Amino acid sequence: MTQAINTERLALRPWEDSDVDFVFDLYSRWVVQRFIGNEPAVMNSRREALDKVARFQSIDHPVHGIWAVTRKEDSTPVGTLLLKPIPASGEEPLEASSDVEIGWHFHPDHWGNGYATEAAAAVLEHAFAAGLEQVVAVTNPANEASQSVCRRIGMEHQGQTEDYYNATCEFFTVTKPAIS
């Protein structure tokens, strides 16, 4: 079960069946989907949203998860935050590599509030507290907003890679901070 994580303004929690309409609204928008996958496509049906929520809910791991990100003040869903094994490039279906990626998808109505940075920083803290030594992130080369989030949460740009998702991606890493 995905562990709940709280920040000053946000609650990251497991997905609930009642989140289906938000998931459909989020992933049916081209502005959100345009940088996701080799052949970006918007979600076209509520059935797809039901399936996605079920996949999000199926993760049963003490560290990895896909969280619903909500505002604490009113429980409004604002996005998705993930921490999971990243698929290595290769033959379909892609197999998970030993690397763990962090990623996020936020609703455009909530862009510009620092929510992605705040939620991602909290998930990195969770990952390192649980013993992960390194976390990676990949972005579409044109996704400058996500690259900025990577930098704000302390990730270092390593250049481009084709090691994941059968795609050319900007590659970022961050290692567990040393205890002083």
Order of alpha helices (4+ residues) and beta strands (2+ residues): beta-beta-alpha-alpha-alpha-beta-beta-beta-alpha-beta-alpha-beta-beta
